[in-house]
């Protein structure tokens, strides 16, 4: 398979009105309801259309864990969870079927 130039790929997406944004929504299973916390993050990003370089200009995170036992630990968990999410969506690859659904959900892996 030949490679495609970034400029050509972006032009094709634009001409076909392809939405190049991504979003995700997670709903925990019933067995995890003993420890729930809620959060949302919104990032303003800048993408260089010539080389694909992505810069995060600003990120706002809202997190509700109820009554905190240690705010310093919570802040560390929030920061690291956000960075882990960046890695998942920006750097890691996962196989999908023809409908775009994941072939193996990384959160349902069982280790023996």
Backbone bond lengths (Angstrom), bond angles and torsions (degrees), N, CA, C in turn:
res aa  C-N    CA-C-N  psi(-1)  N-CA   C-N-CA  omega(-1)  CA-C   N-CA-C  phi
1 X - - - 1.446 - - 1.535 108.50 -
2 X 1.308 116.69 129.66 1.462 121.48 178.22 1.517 110.49 -76.22
3 X 1.328 115.81 152.65 1.456 119.58 176.33 1.530 109.17 -81.27
4 X 1.311 114.63 159.12 1.463 120.64 179.73 1.524 108.36 -117.33
5 X 1.308 116.77 141.30 1.459 120.48 178.72 1.521 109.32 -69.84
6 X 1.327 115.39 142.49 1.454 121.49 -178.62 1.528 110.95 -56.76
7 X 1.304 117.57 -43.77 1.461 121.67 -178.89 1.526 111.00 -60.10
8 X 1.333 116.94 -40.02 1.458 121.72 179.58 1.520 110.44 -66.88
9 X 1.312 116.58 -42.81 1.458 121.19 179.72 1.531 111.22 -61.60
10 X 1.323 116.89 -45.79 1.465 121.10 -179.86 1.526 110.58 -65.71
11 X 1.322 117.51 -40.96 1.468 120.84 178.23 1.529 110.59 -62.74
12 X 1.330 117.26 -42.60 1.468 120.12 178.37 1.529 110.59 -62.33
13 X 1.328 116.86 -43.11 1.468 120.11 178.78 1.521 110.30 -62.19
14 X 1.317 117.25 -42.51 1.459 121.42 179.94 1.529 111.09 -64.13
15 X 1.313 116.84 -45.64 1.468 121.15 -177.38 1.537 111.82 -66.33
16 X 1.331 117.09 -27.32 1.458 120.33 179.58 1.534 112.09 -99.96
17 X 1.339 116.66 10.74 1.468 123.04 179.11 1.529 111.77 53.77
18 X 1.340 116.19 44.23 1.458 121.37 178.67 1.526 108.74 -83.89
19 X 1.318 116.09 127.60 1.459 121.83 178.02 1.529 108.41 -76.93
20 X 1.310 118.00 119.11 1.455 122.18 -177.38 1.531 112.52 -98.58
21 X 1.317 117.59 18.20 1.457 120.34 176.66 1.523 110.04 -95.08
22 X 1.324 115.86 164.61 1.468 120.83 -180.00 1.513 109.14 -135.93
23 X 1.322 116.00 147.16 1.462 121.01 176.12 1.522 108.68 -147.93
24 X 1.315 114.73 164.38 1.460 119.26 -178.53 1.517 109.19 -147.72
25 X 1.325 115.96 151.93 1.458 122.13 177.36 1.512 107.80 -142.99
26 X 1.331 117.48 127.60 1.457 121.96 -176.86 1.520 109.57 -117.04
27 X 1.325 116.80 131.01 1.452 122.68 175.51 1.528 107.33 -117.95
28 X 1.334 117.38 117.05 1.467 119.10 -177.62 1.524 111.85 -69.48
29 X 1.319 115.55 154.98 1.461 120.04 176.55 1.531 109.47 -75.31
30 X 1.314 116.78 166.52 1.466 121.22 -177.76 1.517 113.30 -62.62
31 X 1.329 118.24 -30.23 1.462 120.29 -177.44 1.528 113.30 -73.13
32 X 1.326 118.54 -8.90 1.465 120.71 179.05 1.524 111.86 -102.26
33 X 1.323 118.38 10.94 1.464 120.87 -174.17 1.530 113.58 -74.35
34 X 1.326 118.57 -5.60 1.455 119.16 179.02 1.529 111.71 -72.66
35 X 1.304 117.69 -19.93 1.466 120.85 178.40 1.520 108.24 -140.70
36 X 1.298 115.85 95.89 1.464 120.45 179.25 1.518 109.78 -115.24
37 X 1.297 115.77 142.55 1.450 122.05 170.42 1.514 106.66 -140.18
38 X 1.295 116.00 157.63 1.456 120.32 -174.73 1.512 109.70 -125.53
39 X 1.318 116.08 144.26 1.450 119.72 178.85 1.509 111.52 -161.67
40 X 1.298 114.87 163.88 1.464 121.81 176.39 1.522 107.75 -150.10
41 X 1.316 115.98 150.00 1.464 120.75 177.90 1.523 108.72 -137.58
42 X 1.298 115.60 142.27 1.464 122.53 176.05 1.522 107.20 -131.11
43 X 1.328 116.42 129.76 1.464 120.73 -179.31 1.516 110.58 -120.27
44 X 1.311 114.65 141.40 1.464 121.24 170.57 1.523 105.68 -101.23
45 X 1.331 116.18 119.84 1.457 120.57 -176.43 1.511 110.70 -121.19
46 X 1.306 114.54 157.05 1.459 122.19 176.37 1.522 106.63 -125.02
47 X 1.324 116.65 125.56 1.456 121.53 -178.45 1.523 109.02 -116.15
48 X 1.310 115.85 123.56 1.459 121.55 176.30 1.525 107.44 -75.70
49 X 1.317 116.71 112.95 1.465 121.04 -176.24 1.521 113.22 -69.90
50 X 1.315 117.82 -15.15 1.456 119.57 179.81 1.518 112.92 -83.72
51 X 1.344 116.50 -35.72 1.470 117.77 -176.99 1.530 114.13 -126.59
52 X 1.327 118.07 -2.15 1.457 121.11 177.49 1.520 114.89 81.45
53 X 1.338 117.69 2.76 1.463 120.35 179.56 1.528 109.51 -62.18
54 X 1.315 115.75 134.50 1.465 121.70 -178.28 1.514 109.72 -115.24
55 X 1.324 115.97 131.35 1.466 121.75 176.58 1.520 108.58 -122.86
56 X 1.316 115.47 131.53 1.457 120.61 175.52 1.519 107.52 -90.15
57 X 1.335 116.63 112.62 1.455 121.55 -176.66 1.524 111.43 -82.42
58 X 1.328 116.00 -37.50 1.457 120.02 -178.22 1.521 108.73 -159.82
59 X 1.309 116.21 142.84 1.462 121.48 174.55 1.514 108.67 -134.90
60 X 1.321 116.32 131.61 1.455 122.45 174.92 1.522 107.57 -113.77
61 X 1.327 115.90 128.59 1.458 121.93 -178.26 1.525 108.77 -123.66
62 X 1.326 115.11 131.72 1.461 121.63 174.12 1.518 106.72 -115.99
63 X 1.340 116.48 132.72 1.463 120.39 -176.16 1.523 109.30 -141.21
64 X 1.314 116.66 132.36 1.458 122.16 177.85 1.522 108.69 -126.96
65 X 1.322 116.48 109.22 1.460 120.60 178.82 1.522 111.29 -110.98
66 X 1.314 116.71 11.17 1.460 119.13 -177.22 1.518 109.32 83.95
67 X 1.334 116.70 -139.10 1.461 121.29 179.03 1.529 109.06 -86.35
68 X 1.298 115.34 116.96 1.462 120.82 -176.18 1.523 111.35 -76.53
69 X 1.333 115.23 136.16 1.465 120.37 173.75 1.526 111.11 -83.73
70 X 1.341 116.08 -32.04 1.457 121.17 -179.68 1.525 108.26 -152.28
71 X 1.336 118.37 98.87 1.462 121.48 -177.22 1.530 113.95 -57.14
72 X 1.319 117.84 -33.17 1.469 120.31 179.51 1.522 110.43 -64.66
73 X 1.318 117.06 -41.44 1.463 120.82 177.92 1.520 109.84 -65.60
74 X 1.324 116.73 -43.36 1.474 120.31 179.72 1.525 111.40 -59.89
75 X 1.330 117.13 -43.79 1.470 120.01 179.44 1.527 111.02 -62.39
76 X 1.322 116.72 -40.63 1.467 120.22 176.91 1.514 111.54 -63.24
77 X 1.332 116.67 -41.39 1.466 120.59 178.86 1.525 111.04 -63.80
78 X 1.317 116.43 -41.26 1.469 120.95 -179.62 1.524 110.27 -64.36
79 X 1.329 116.91 -49.60 1.466 120.97 -179.50 1.520 111.33 -59.12
80 X 1.320 116.39 -46.67 1.466 119.70 -176.70 1.523 112.25 -70.93
81 X 1.330 116.89 -32.74 1.464 119.73 176.05 1.524 110.45 -65.03
82 X 1.323 116.97 -39.70 1.460 120.47 178.50 1.528 110.61 -64.59
83 X 1.322 116.78 -45.35 1.466 120.86 179.96 1.528 110.58 -64.41
84 X 1.329 117.30 -38.48 1.462 120.62 176.96 1.528 110.04 -63.18
85 X 1.324 117.05 -40.60 1.460 120.88 176.77 1.517 112.00 -63.14
86 X 1.333 116.97 -39.39 1.469 120.16 175.69 1.518 110.67 -59.70
87 X 1.312 116.02 -44.76 1.458 120.00 179.06 1.513 111.75 -61.22
88 X 1.326 116.30 -42.13 1.461 120.24 -178.90 1.526 111.30 -63.32
89 X 1.319 116.76 -45.99 1.463 119.60 -174.84 1.519 114.67 -86.65
90 X 1.338 117.86 -21.39 1.459 119.32 -175.72 1.529 113.36 -104.19
91 X 1.321 118.08 -30.36 1.457 119.58 -170.68 1.518 114.22 -117.03
92 X 1.318 117.44 -35.24 1.451 119.88 -174.72 1.526 110.67 -84.84
93 X 1.313 115.49 149.09 1.452 120.90 177.26 1.515 109.30 -113.91
94 X 1.308 116.58 145.17 1.448 121.26 176.16 1.525 108.02 -140.58
95 X 1.319 115.03 145.42 1.459 120.19 -175.75 1.523 110.85 -75.42
96 X 1.342 114.91 141.40 1.457 120.59 176.55 1.522 109.12 -127.23
97 X 1.330 114.77 157.63 1.463 118.75 176.25 1.521 109.47 -85.32
98 X 1.318 117.55 -174.31 1.468 121.64 -175.94 1.523 112.47 -63.79
99 X 1.361 116.96 -21.57 1.466 121.43 178.74 1.525 112.45 -89.90
100 X 1.336 116.85 1.26 1.457 120.97 179.73 1.515 114.28 84.33
101 X 1.330 117.86 9.58 1.460 121.16 178.90 1.520 110.38 -89.48
102 X 1.339 116.52 145.63 1.461 120.68 -179.57 1.523 110.68 -63.59
103 X 1.336 115.52 136.47 1.453 119.84 176.22 1.520 111.21 -75.82
104 X 1.331 117.12 -33.88 1.457 120.95 176.57 1.512 107.94 -137.44
105 X 1.317 116.43 120.75 1.444 121.46 179.19 1.521 108.66 -79.28
106 X 1.354 118.54 120.36 1.467 120.44 -176.51 1.525 113.40 -63.55
107 X 1.327 118.28 -19.36 1.454 120.86 -179.46 1.525 112.18 -85.10
108 X 1.324 117.97 -8.86 1.456 121.11 -179.95 1.528 112.42 -109.34
109 X 1.307 117.80 15.88 1.458 121.09 179.38 1.520 109.27 -72.18
110 X 1.320 116.23 138.88 1.460 121.11 178.14 1.519 108.37 -113.44
111 X 1.313 116.47 128.34 1.451 121.81 -179.39 1.525 108.93 -106.31
112 X 1.331 116.60 138.79 1.468 120.09 178.82 1.510 110.12 -112.70
